[in-house]
Amino acid sequence: MKKYNFIICLVVSLTILFSSCQPKVDIENEKADILKYFDKTITAALEEDLSLLESLTHDTTFYIYNGTIQKFSKEEDIANFREQFNKTDFNSIIKLVEPEIRLSPDGKMAWMTGKLKIEYSFVQEDGMIIENEIEDAFLMVLEKSEDGWKTVAQAETFPKDE
C-alpha cells in the first residue's frame, strides 16, 4: 500500500512540476494582438487592400454562412475578396458590440464574438448605385502561427429582412 501511495505522490508531483514549467500565456497581450489583427482585417476591407488581406489569411479557412459550410484555400479566399471588391465598396465598418475573446490555456487558439454594422454600396446591372447596410453577428476561431493570429473558421448571421 505504501508503494502505491509513493507512486501516486510521485505522479502528482511530477505533473505539478511539469505543468508549472510551461510558459505562462500573457492573456491580455494575446487579446490585444487579436484585436490588432481584427482591426487590420477591417482596414484591408475598407481600403480594398488584397496584399494585406493575403498576409492575414490562413492557408485554409472554413466559413459557416446561410446554412452552408464552405472550405476555402488562401487562393480561393483572395479570389473571392477580389470579386467582392469589384462589385462592392465598403463605406464603413463599425463595431456595434465590442469583440469578446477567449483563449485556449496554451495560448495557441482563440475564439472571438462580436457584431458589426457594415455600410456599403454596389452597382446593379442597370448601372444604378445602391447604398445599403447590414448588421453582422459573428464567431471567429483563430489560430496563432509564427506570423501572428489568423482566422481558421468563421460563422456569420444577419438579421432577417423585416
Secondary structure by P-SEA (a helix, b strand, c coil): caaaaaaaaaaaaaaaaaaaaccccaaaaaaaaaaaaaaaaaaaaaaccaaaaaaacccbbbbbcccbbbbbcaaaaaaaaaaaaaccccccccccccbbbbbccccccccccbbbbbbbcccccccbbbbbbbbbbbbbbbbbccccccccbbbbbbcccc
